[in-house]
Amino acid sequence: MKTIKKLVLFGIVLFAAISAQAQTPPVDDNGLAIGGYDVVSYFSGKAAHGSKSYAVKHNGATYYFANKANQSAFKKSPNSYLPQFDGYCAWGVGAKEAKFPINPETYTVIDGKLYLFFNGPFNGEPFNTYEDWGQRTTELKKAAHANWPKVKNSK
């Protein structure tokens, strides 16, 4: 019985650690953008991890791509693929006028633009900012674009 309790406790701790790590800054301390996800892949409908083999430096950040074709597409037109709000949570910029980290697997593409979102534990509870964004997209998108100039330079 003690072994089962230990296994359950271990599972809970492991799940919490993985969930906490799911959030990432748009560019980490090593200069890696979007947690190593391929920003071109979002436009095909599925977030994919990139590879060091297909890395590109752009504006001081390193972007990884899943394949040579995506790497080439980004090199040809990086602004077509870069996430809005420098990769910060779109909901955070629109609803809270703040920079939130993102979960690279929680995103949407609207009018050819990539928007990323926070999706993880907050104050001990699950919190997915995309849920509110999905209900108030027009309002929050407009607010985020209006707020970004002042939020951009905040800490």
N, CA, C and O of each residue as an XYZ file, in Angstrom:
620
protein
N       0.819     -1.199      0.000
C       0.000      0.000      0.000
C       0.867      1.269      0.000
O       0.553      2.244     -0.683
N       1.960      1.241      0.776
C       2.846      2.404      0.808
C       3.474      2.649     -0.556
O       3.680      3.797     -0.951
N       3.776      1.582     -1.273
C       4.368      1.712     -2.605
C       3.397      2.403     -3.553
O       3.804      3.256     -4.342
N       2.140      2.051     -3.484
C       1.133      2.688     -4.345
C       1.015      4.168     -4.010
O       0.952      5.005     -4.910
N       0.985      4.494     -2.726
C       0.902      5.900     -2.312
C       2.108      6.685     -2.820
O       1.977      7.815     -3.292
N       3.296      6.061     -2.715
C       4.515      6.725     -3.192
C       4.461      6.939     -4.701
O       4.864      7.992     -5.194
N       3.965      5.945     -5.433
C       3.848      6.073     -6.879
C       2.862      7.168     -7.267
O       3.121      7.947     -8.184
N       1.732      7.225     -6.567
C       0.739      8.265     -6.845
C       1.329      9.636     -6.542
O       1.182     10.562     -7.341
N       1.995      9.777     -5.399
C       2.616     11.049     -5.033
C       3.676     11.446     -6.063
O       3.750     12.606     -6.467
N       4.486     10.489     -6.481
C       5.499     10.751     -7.496
C       4.846     11.236     -8.787
O       5.318     12.190     -9.406
N       3.763     10.579     -9.192
C       3.036     10.971    -10.404
C       2.509     12.389    -10.318
O       2.586     13.141    -11.289
N       1.977     12.760     -9.170
C       1.447     14.120     -8.980
C       2.574     15.140     -9.065
O       2.441     16.170     -9.725
N       3.677     14.850     -8.399
C       4.830     15.766     -8.426
C       5.371     15.887     -9.847
O       5.684     16.986    -10.303
N       5.479     14.769    -10.539
C       5.976     14.786    -11.913
C       5.044     15.589    -12.815
O       5.506     16.401    -13.616
N       3.746     15.372    -12.692
C       2.769     16.114    -13.498
C       2.873     17.612    -13.227
O       2.847     18.411    -14.163
N       2.991     18.000    -11.957
C       3.109     19.421    -11.612
C       4.379     20.021    -12.208
O       4.365     21.146    -12.707
N       5.472     19.270    -12.155
C       6.733     19.773    -12.715
C       6.639     19.945    -14.220
O       7.098     20.948    -14.765
N       6.048     18.974    -14.890
C       5.897     19.063    -16.348
C       4.981     20.211    -16.711
O       5.266     20.953    -17.651
N       3.878     20.377    -15.981
C       2.938     21.463    -16.262
C       3.592     22.818    -16.058
O       3.393     23.742    -16.846
N       4.368     22.923    -14.999
C       5.025     24.205    -14.721
C       6.032     24.533    -15.817
O       6.223     25.701    -16.158
N       6.672     23.514    -16.366
C       7.659     23.747    -17.400
C       7.024     24.020    -18.753
O       7.713     24.447    -19.679
N       5.744     23.786    -18.886
C       5.080     23.992    -20.166
C       5.077     25.467    -20.558
O       5.011     25.790    -21.744
N       5.148     26.357    -19.584
C       5.190     27.783    -19.875
C       6.624     28.170    -20.209
O       7.570     27.699    -19.579
N       6.766     29.010    -21.180
C       8.103     29.425    -21.589
C       8.080     30.907    -21.942
O       7.070     31.419    -22.425
N       9.180     31.587    -21.704
C       9.248     32.957    -22.188
C       9.364     32.927    -23.713
O       9.818     31.929    -24.273
N       8.967     33.989    -24.383
C       9.091     34.003    -25.845
C      10.529     33.752    -26.308
O      10.753     33.081    -27.316
N      11.493     34.289    -25.574
C      12.911     34.025    -25.841
C      13.551     33.739    -24.487
O      13.517     34.580    -23.589
N      14.133     32.552    -24.343
C      14.697     32.178    -23.043
C      16.080     32.798    -22.822
O      16.593     33.520    -23.677
N      16.666     32.506    -21.677
C      17.970     33.074    -21.312
C      19.095     32.679    -22.269
O      20.125     33.350    -22.328
N      18.901     31.604    -23.009
C      19.901     31.169    -23.987
C      19.632     31.724    -25.384
O      20.367     31.430    -26.327
N      18.582     32.524    -25.511
C      18.252     33.114    -26.801
C      17.360     32.250    -27.676
O      17.095     32.605    -28.825
N      16.888     31.114    -27.150
C      16.019     30.227    -27.922
C      14.592     30.769    -27.931
O      14.020     31.055    -26.879
N      14.033     30.906    -29.114
C      12.695     31.467    -29.274
C      11.615     30.385    -29.199
O      11.794     29.277    -29.707
N      10.522     30.714    -28.575
C       9.287     29.915    -28.527
C       9.554     28.475    -28.076
O       8.949     27.535    -28.591
N      10.451     28.313    -27.125
C      10.731     26.993    -26.570
C      11.245     25.990    -27.580
O      11.158     24.783    -27.355
N      11.780     26.474    -28.690
C      12.302     25.586    -29.718
C      11.248     25.092    -30.700
O      11.523     24.218    -31.522
N      10.047     25.647    -30.616
C       8.997     25.259    -31.569
C       9.221     25.959    -32.904
O       9.750     27.069    -32.961
N       8.817     25.300    -33.952
C       8.938     25.780    -35.329
C       7.782     26.746    -35.606
O       6.633     26.315    -35.707
N       8.074     28.052    -35.731
C       7.003     29.035    -35.935
C       6.299     28.877    -37.276
O       5.147     29.290    -37.411
N       6.946     28.302    -38.250
C       6.307     28.070    -39.548
C       5.272     26.953    -39.430
O       4.243     26.989    -40.105
N       5.536     25.975    -38.588
C       4.624     24.830    -38.452
C       3.221     25.233    -37.994
O       2.245     24.567    -38.340
N       3.113     26.295    -37.233
C       1.794     26.729    -36.755
C       0.838     27.012    -37.913
O      -0.373     26.826    -37.786
N       1.376     27.455    -39.021
C       0.546     27.842    -40.157
C       0.036     26.640    -40.952
O      -0.790     26.783    -41.853
N       0.538     25.460    -40.606
C       0.015     24.242    -41.219
C      -0.993     23.560    -40.303
O      -1.539     22.509    -40.639
N      -1.238     24.171    -39.134
C      -2.259     23.662    -38.224
C      -1.763     22.776    -37.104
O      -2.573     22.258    -36.336
N      -0.444     22.580    -36.981
C       0.068     21.738    -35.906
C       1.394     22.284    -35.422
O       2.346     22.407    -36.193
N       1.452     22.614    -34.125
C       2.702     23.068    -33.536
C       3.699     21.911    -33.521
O       3.370     20.810    -33.079
N       4.911     22.160    -34.000
C       5.932     21.112    -34.052
C       7.228     21.626    -33.445
O       7.575     22.798    -33.589
N       7.933     20.737    -32.766
C       9.261     21.069    -32.259
C      10.219     21.228    -33.429
O      10.148     20.498    -34.417
N      11.105     22.185    -33.299
C      12.144     22.356    -34.293
C      13.392     21.589    -33.883
O      13.407     20.893    -32.867
N      14.426     21.727    -34.680
C      15.680     21.021    -34.453
C      16.851     21.992    -34.577
O      16.815     22.925    -35.380
N      17.879     21.763    -33.781
C      19.107     22.571    -33.885
C      19.687     22.502    -35.292
O      20.362     23.428    -35.740
N      19.420     21.408    -35.979
C      19.942     21.229    -37.346
C      19.390     22.276    -38.308
O      20.002     22.569    -39.335
N      18.230     22.839    -37.968
C      17.585     23.835    -38.836
C      17.376     25.134    -38.064
O      16.256     25.639    -37.982
N      18.434     25.663    -37.508
C      18.362     26.876    -36.700
C      18.606     28.114    -37.552
O      19.374     28.086    -38.514
N      17.934     29.203    -37.177
C      18.122     30.498    -37.825
C      18.155     31.563    -36.733
O      17.305     31.583    -35.843
N      19.143     32.441    -36.813
C      19.208     33.592    -35.903
C      18.445     34.742    -36.548
O      18.638     35.046    -37.726
N      17.580     35.378    -35.767
C      16.818     36.523    -36.263
C      16.573     37.486    -35.107
O      16.017     37.103    -34.078
N      16.988     38.725    -35.281
C      16.812     39.762    -34.255
C      17.279     39.311    -32.877
O      16.601     39.561    -31.880
N      18.427     38.652    -32.812
C      19.023     38.244    -31.545
C      18.463     36.967    -30.948
O      18.927     36.536    -29.893
N      17.491     36.354    -31.581
C      16.906     35.101    -31.082
C      17.205     33.976    -32.063
O      17.401     34.208    -33.256
N      17.234     32.766    -31.545
C      17.447     31.592    -32.382
C      16.137     30.840    -32.522
O      15.505     30.477    -31.531
N      15.742     30.614    -33.752
C      14.512     29.876    -34.069
C      14.906     28.518    -34.627
O      15.816     28.409    -35.449
N      14.209     27.487    -34.170
C      14.416     26.129    -34.679
C      13.266     25.776    -35.613
O      12.133     26.220    -35.430
N      13.585     24.969    -36.614
C      12.576     24.533    -37.581
C      12.608     23.016    -37.707
O      13.645     22.384    -37.508
N      11.470     22.453    -38.037
C      11.317     20.997    -38.111
C      11.972     20.416    -39.366
O      12.325     19.237    -39.405
N      12.126     21.254    -40.387
C      12.695     20.756    -41.640
C      13.276     21.911    -42.454
O      13.089     23.081    -42.123
N      13.972     21.561    -43.508
C      14.641     22.544    -44.373
C      13.631     23.472    -45.062
O      13.895     24.664    -45.221
N      12.480     22.933    -45.468
C      11.471     23.750    -46.145
C      10.961     24.861    -45.227
O      10.813     26.003    -45.663
N      10.693     24.538    -43.966
C      10.221     25.558    -43.027
C      11.316     26.573    -42.729
O      11.049     27.769    -42.615
N      12.541     26.093    -42.604
C      13.671     26.992    -42.386
C      13.791     27.977    -43.553
O      13.992     29.173    -43.342
N      13.671     27.478    -44.761
C      13.778     28.319    -45.957
C      12.632     29.324    -46.032
O      12.846     30.486    -46.379
N      11.420     28.882    -45.710
C      10.264     29.782    -45.735
C      10.467     30.932    -44.753
O      10.154     32.080    -45.066
N      10.992     30.626    -43.564
C      11.238     31.667    -42.565
C      12.322     32.627    -43.038
O      12.169     33.843    -42.922
N      13.407     32.092    -43.568
C      14.492     32.951    -44.051
C      13.999     33.904    -45.134
O      14.428     35.056    -45.197
N      13.113     33.427    -45.972
C      12.595     34.228    -47.083
C      11.693     35.364    -46.589
O      11.709     36.460    -47.149
N      10.902     35.097    -45.529
C       9.940     36.088    -45.053
C       9.670     35.930    -43.555
O       8.576     35.521    -43.168
N      10.648     36.248    -42.711
C      10.469     36.017    -41.268
C       9.248     36.721    -40.670
O       8.576     36.158    -39.806
N       8.959     37.921    -41.112
C       7.827     38.653    -40.536
C       6.482     37.990    -40.818
O       5.496     38.287    -40.142
N       6.428     37.110    -41.790
C       5.197     36.383    -42.076
C       4.907     35.322    -41.027
O       3.772     34.860    -40.909
N       5.922     34.930    -40.265
C       5.781     33.814    -39.330
C       5.974     34.183    -37.866
O       5.569     33.429    -36.982
N       6.582     35.323    -37.599
C       6.830     35.698    -36.208
C       5.507     35.899    -35.464
O       4.555     36.446    -36.021
N       5.453     35.458    -34.209
C       4.216     35.638    -33.438
C       3.983     37.105    -33.099
O       4.922     37.895    -32.999
N       2.741     37.443    -32.931
C       2.369     38.786    -32.531
C       2.879     39.055    -31.113
O       3.084     38.125    -30.333
N       3.077     40.309    -30.794
C       3.470     40.775    -29.460
C       4.780     40.134    -28.992
O       4.937     39.789    -27.820
N       5.700     39.986    -29.922
C       7.029     39.410    -29.658
C       6.938     38.031    -29.013
O       7.881     37.596    -28.353
N       5.822     37.344    -29.195
C       5.654     35.995    -28.676
C       5.049     35.918    -27.292
O       4.887     34.823    -26.754
N       4.713     37.050    -26.702
C       4.053     37.024    -25.388
C       2.589     36.630    -25.566
O       2.037     36.695    -26.665
N       1.986     36.225    -24.474
C       0.582     35.810    -24.472
C      -0.314     36.937    -24.979
O      -0.346     38.022    -24.399
N      -1.030     36.676    -26.046
C      -1.910     37.685    -26.650
C      -3.000     38.125    -25.674
O      -3.333     39.307    -25.599
N      -3.548     37.173    -24.932
C      -4.583     37.505    -23.947
C      -4.014     38.428    -22.870
O      -4.668     39.395    -22.476
N      -2.811     38.142    -22.394
C      -2.187     38.975    -21.367
C      -2.025     40.415    -21.823
O      -2.271     41.348    -21.058
N      -1.609     40.594    -23.071
C      -1.436     41.941    -23.618
C      -2.794     42.630    -23.752
O      -2.929     43.809    -23.424
N      -3.795     41.899    -24.233
C      -5.105     42.494    -24.469
C      -5.941     42.688    -23.224
O      -6.552     43.742    -23.051
N      -5.982     41.691    -22.349
C      -6.872     41.730    -21.187
C      -6.227     42.352    -19.954
O      -6.914     42.967    -19.139
N      -4.917     42.197    -19.812
C      -4.246     42.635    -18.580
C      -3.137     43.659    -18.806
O      -2.498     44.106    -17.853
N      -2.906     44.033    -20.077
C      -1.833     44.974    -20.394
C      -0.522     44.536    -19.753
O       0.189     45.335    -19.143
N      -0.212     43.226    -19.907
C       0.976     42.658    -19.279
C       1.582     41.586    -20.176
O       0.925     41.046    -21.066
N       2.854     41.295    -19.917
C       3.572     40.241    -20.637
C       3.498     38.958    -19.819
O       3.985     38.901    -18.690
N       2.885     37.932    -20.397
C       2.806     36.613    -19.772
C       3.619     35.636    -20.617
O       3.695     35.789    -21.836
N       4.227     34.630    -19.980
C       4.880     33.580    -20.763
C       3.819     32.790    -21.526
O       2.621     32.999    -21.337
N       4.260     31.906    -22.364
C       3.317     31.176    -23.215
C       3.545     29.673    -23.125
O       4.608     29.202    -22.722
N       2.520     28.950    -23.510
C       2.631     27.513    -23.731
C       2.671     27.379    -25.252
O       1.670     27.654    -25.914
N       3.797     26.965    -25.818
C       3.930     26.949    -27.275
C       2.905     26.090    -28.015
O       2.780     26.184    -29.236
N       2.179     25.263    -27.285
C       1.181     24.422    -27.941
C      -0.227     25.010    -27.861
O      -1.188     24.385    -28.309
N      -0.349     26.205    -27.294
C      -1.642     26.871    -27.214
C      -1.563     28.128    -28.070
O      -0.912     29.106    -27.702
N      -2.229     28.091    -29.208
C      -2.065     29.147    -30.202
C      -3.286     29.218    -31.111
O      -4.154     28.346    -31.108
N      -3.310     30.295    -31.884
C      -4.261     30.393    -32.993
C      -3.612     31.229    -34.084
O      -2.710     32.026    -33.822
N      -4.076     31.038    -35.293
C      -3.651     31.859    -36.427
C      -4.906     32.559    -36.924
O      -5.886     31.915    -37.296
N      -4.862     33.895    -36.925
C      -5.995     34.703    -37.374
C      -5.491     35.653    -38.450
O      -4.526     36.387    -38.239
N      -6.142     35.635    -39.592
C      -5.759     36.519    -40.700
C      -4.266     36.430    -41.011
O      -3.619     37.440    -41.285
N      -3.731     35.219    -40.964
C      -2.328     35.010    -41.298
C      -1.345     35.447    -40.230
O      -0.153     35.567    -40.510
N      -1.817     35.691    -39.006
C      -0.945     36.124    -37.900
C      -1.021     35.109    -36.775
O      -2.095     34.592    -36.465
N       0.128     34.825    -36.163
C       0.240     33.853    -35.080
C       0.074     34.528    -33.729
O       0.730     35.529    -33.439
N      -0.809     33.973    -32.902
C      -1.050     34.442    -31.540
C      -0.804     33.278    -30.590
O      -1.335     32.187    -30.798
N      -0.007     33.497    -29.554
C       0.328     32.478    -28.568
C      -0.310     32.827    -27.224
O      -0.639     33.985    -26.967
N      -0.486     31.790    -26.349
C      -1.229     31.977    -25.107
C      -0.597     31.238    -23.931
O       0.097     30.235    -24.101
N      -0.856     31.761    -22.738
C      -0.529     31.081    -21.490
C      -1.543     29.966    -21.301
O      -2.738     30.160    -21.524
N      -1.064     28.795    -20.889
C      -1.956     27.674    -20.597
C      -1.251     26.766    -19.612
O      -0.456     25.910    -20.001
N      -1.544     26.954    -18.335
C      -0.886     26.150    -17.313
C      -1.402     26.520    -15.945
O      -2.397     27.234    -15.822
N      -0.730     26.039    -14.914
C      -1.184     26.335    -13.562
C      -0.949     27.799    -13.195
O       0.089     28.381    -13.512
N      -1.932     28.370    -12.526
C      -1.841     29.738    -12.015
C      -2.543     29.743    -10.660
O      -3.727     29.419    -10.568
N      -1.815     30.109     -9.619
C      -2.343     30.073     -8.250
C      -2.919     28.702     -7.910
O      -3.949     28.596     -7.244
N      -2.241     27.658     -8.377
C      -2.640     26.294     -8.063
C      -3.800     25.740     -8.867
O      -4.242     24.618     -8.620
N      -4.298     26.504     -9.820
C      -5.432     26.065    -10.638
C      -5.041     26.109    -12.115
O      -4.206     26.922    -12.512
N      -5.642     25.236    -12.931
C      -5.395     25.323    -14.375
C      -5.960     26.629    -14.931
O      -7.046     27.065    -14.548
N      -5.211     27.236    -15.830
C      -5.642     28.507    -16.413
C      -5.209     28.555    -17.872
O      -4.015     28.565    -18.171
N      -6.170     28.584    -18.766
C      -5.914     28.620    -20.200
C      -6.476     29.937    -20.741
O      -7.690     30.099    -20.861
N      -5.594     30.862    -21.063
C      -6.048     32.180    -21.509
C      -6.721     32.132    -22.872
O      -7.465     33.043    -23.235
N      -6.458     31.061    -23.632
C      -7.096     30.953    -24.941
C      -8.611     30.796    -24.827
O      -9.341     31.183    -25.740
N      -9.090     30.234    -23.720
C     -10.532     30.050    -23.551
C     -11.263     31.397    -23.579
O     -12.265     31.546    -24.278
N     -10.761     32.379    -22.816
C     -11.385     33.707    -22.815
C     -11.168     34.387    -24.166
O     -12.079     35.018    -24.700
N      -9.964     34.258    -24.713
C      -9.668     34.839    -26.024
C     -10.665     34.315    -27.067
O     -11.179     35.085    -27.879
N     -10.929     33.033    -27.042
C     -11.841     32.424    -27.997
C     -13.262     32.962    -27.894
O     -13.989     32.997    -28.887
N     -13.656     33.379    -26.702
C     -14.998     33.926    -26.499
C     -15.072     35.413    -26.833
O     -16.139     35.933    -27.160
N     -13.925     36.092    -26.746
C     -13.917     37.545    -26.964
C     -12.815     37.952    -27.943
O     -12.149     38.968    -27.741
N     -12.626     37.173    -28.986
C     -11.504     37.376    -29.900
C     -11.437     38.791    -30.452
O     -10.393     39.436    -30.365
N     -12.517     39.277    -31.011
C     -12.493     40.602    -31.646
C     -12.107     41.677    -30.639
O     -11.243     42.509    -30.915
N     -12.733     41.661    -29.493
C     -12.466     42.659    -28.441
C     -11.024     42.573    -27.948
O     -10.329     43.586    -27.873
N     -10.578     41.366    -27.614
C      -9.239     41.210    -27.050
C      -8.138     41.429    -28.082
O      -7.074     41.953    -27.752
N      -8.382     41.037    -29.309
C      -7.391     41.268    -30.366
C      -7.201     42.764    -30.584
O      -6.072     43.244    -30.693
N      -8.303     43.494    -30.646
C      -8.233     44.956    -30.813
C      -7.509     45.594    -29.627
O      -6.653     46.458    -29.815
N      -7.849     45.171    -28.414
C      -7.211     45.717    -27.212
C      -5.722     45.391    -27.189
O      -4.905     46.243    -26.841
N      -5.365     44.164    -27.558
C      -3.961     43.765    -27.538
C      -3.129     44.616    -28.493
O      -2.041     45.070    -28.140
N      -3.640     44.827    -29.693
C      -2.897     45.656    -30.650
C      -2.806     47.105    -30.177
O      -1.792     47.766    -30.402
N      -3.848     47.597    -29.530
C      -3.820     48.968    -28.995
C      -2.860     49.065    -27.798
O      -2.168     50.070    -27.637
N      -2.821     48.029    -26.969
C      -1.990     48.049    -25.752
C      -0.516     47.778    -26.027
O       0.343     48.226    -25.268
N      -0.210     47.056    -27.094
C       1.155     46.590    -27.304
C       2.215     47.691    -27.281
O       3.265     47.470    -26.678
N       2.014     48.864    -27.896
C       3.088     49.859    -27.849
C       3.539     50.218    -26.440
O       4.733     50.424    -26.222
N       2.626     50.300    -25.475
C       3.031     50.633    -24.107
C       3.486     49.388    -23.345
O       4.369     49.489    -22.493
N       2.914     48.226    -23.624
C       3.305     46.990    -22.946
C       4.687     46.525    -23.419
O       5.467     45.981    -22.636
N       4.976     46.740    -24.680
C       6.217     46.251    -25.298
C       7.459     46.625    -24.493
O       8.353     45.796    -24.320
N       7.525     47.835    -24.010
C       8.724     48.302    -23.302
C       8.633     48.114    -21.792
O       9.544     48.522    -21.071
N       7.557     47.508    -21.298
C       7.439     47.249    -19.861
C       8.224     46.000    -19.488
O       8.583     45.198    -20.351
N       8.487     45.842    -18.193
C       9.242     44.655    -17.738
C       8.357     43.518    -17.432
O       8.834     42.453    -17.040
